[in-house]
Structure formats: structure tokens, C-alpha cells
Amino acid sequence: MPHPAIAKDHVAVVTGGASGIGFAAAKRFLQAGMKVAIADIGADHLARAAELLTGAAAGGADDVLALATDVAQPAALDALHDAVTAKFGGVDVLMNNAGIEPPSAALGPRDAYERILGVNLWGVINGSQIFAPGMIARGRPGLIINTGSKQGITTPPGNPAYNVSKAGVKAYTEALAHELRNTEGCAVTAHLLIPGFVFTALTARGRSEKPDGAWTADQTVDFMLERIAARDFYILCPDNDVPRSLDERRIAWAAGDIIDNRPALSRWHPDWADKFKAFVEGK
């Protein structure tokens, strides 16, 4: 059975909804008979997405709202909240999905950290804090879905600012879920989406064809909805290259760095490469 928050005439808000996972989610919500608001940046980008979604909506333009929104700015999310309330009333599903991934290194540049944390982490916090109180007050089943990343769990080398932002999303969403389930009369739950390798504009890096190892955004959202129906909190997505069993070993090894006092990021340390390979193979 689908989650009761995902139902005909209910309302979903999706940030980063003009492309990728967010757009795919918005389509699925519309197909479930919901009314959908998408928030993103870039007027042309947003207008094209709104046009496509309107064509897929049973009620046409009456079922779709698109608003340019910088999720790093609380005032922008306040404006989104007011616009959604004015057009649709209360919100049943909030998907804090907006994300960026400019390059970074441990020692800089500072601007990359400020931009990534502003969108990826503060966007999630801002969205949750602005929309959740009204969702709770309604007293009906609701969903908050925050898009994290495996990079926020295993924190591989390469883009530490992105890793920090997604590690923060994990920690924040865990705390949010705990607070919601301990709030009297609250029927809203929080969930952490952890995508695998998904071919989107964020991950394309100049490629026009989907790599064989990647899932599509639609596959990812279908998996997400399946696991939400099962009431999973951690929605750990596989892809065409990495099954759940391998993700589990990688995550367990990352935690083991602390327990066994190994070097930081030992999975990528030359002295530990063979040990990690043996661990993955169950030896």
C-alpha cells in the first residue's frame, strides 16, 4: 500500500524540482493525483519543467506551481510556503531535494563551502523548519523526505565540502525523525533518501549518454516510493554497478575506521587497500 500522505488531491512540495530526482518525484506525485509545487533556480529551466509537469497533471495548471527559490535563504522558503498555502492549502509531502556540487578541497575555496552548505544543508534545515510546523498541526499523515548521499556516510576523498553537507543532512534528518516521533499528535515522519549513482545534470559531467552503471532518476524515485511504502527511514538505493550488499560493506568499513582506530579514510589508504578488498569479499 502506498503511504497515506501520497494520495489524490494531497499536496507535495519538491525543491530542486526542475530536473533530475526532484523532477522525477514531482511527476510521480502528479501521477498519484496530487498537486505539486516545484522550487528551483533559473527561470527558463523552471518554466520548462513547469510546462512539462502541467502537461502531465490531471488538472493542468491548476495542479502545478513553480516558483524560483534559493533554498539557502529562509525568506525565499517563507515565500514558497506562502505561495503553496495560497494556491493549494496545507502540505502533505515535503521533499528537500535541492543540491549543488561545485568542486572543493579541504583547505578551500571558502566560497565553495558556503555555497554547498547553504543549498545542501541549510536548504534542508530551512525547508523543514518552515514547512514542518504546519504539517504537524494538521494532524494527518505527512512525509518529509531529505535527499542525502552515500558520500555523507563513507565520505570519500574528492569533494569534502559536498561530503560535509550530506553528512549534515544525515545527522539532521535522524534528529528530525526522532523529534517528530516523540511529538504528541504528530503523524508526520522524516526519511533520508540515499541515492546511488543516478544520471542527472548534477552527475553528468559533460556526458550526454547515461553510463551503464547508473540508474535513471525515475528508477531512483520508484525505489524511494517503494521503500517509503515499507516505512523505511534509510532509503539506501542501489544502482546498476553497486548492490546493497556492497554498500553495506563499504558503510561498515567506514564505521570500522573509528572502532579499530585505522587511518582516516583507510579504504583509500595504500596500506589498507588489500585489507579492505578482503573485507568486501568476506574474508
Salt bridges, closest charged atoms under 4 A:
ASP9 OD2 - LYS8 NZ 3.44
GLU51 OE1 - ARG48 NH1 3.37
ASP63 OD1 - LYS35 NZ 3.07
ASP82 OD1 - HIS81 ND1 3.54
ASP92 OD1 - HIS10 ND1 3.73
ASP92 OD1 - ARG138 NH1 3.05
ASP92 OD1 - ARG140 NE 2.97
GLU101 OE2 - ARG205 NH2 3.43
ASP111 OD2 - ARG115 NH1 3.84
GLU114 OE2 - ARG110 NE 3.03
GLU174 OE2 - LYS170 NZ 2.97
ASP218 OD1 - LYS27 NZ 3.44
ASP218 OD1 - ARG28 NH2 3.99
ASP222 OD1 - ARG28 NE 2.61
GLU226 OE2 - ARG227 NH1 3.64
ASP232 OD2 - ARG227 NE 2.67
ASP247 OD2 - LYS150 NZ 2.57
GLU248 OE2 - ARG244 NE 2.78
ASP257 OD1 - ARG262 NE 2.77
ASP260 OD2 - ARG262 NH1 3.21
GLU281 OE1 - LYS283 NZ 3.08
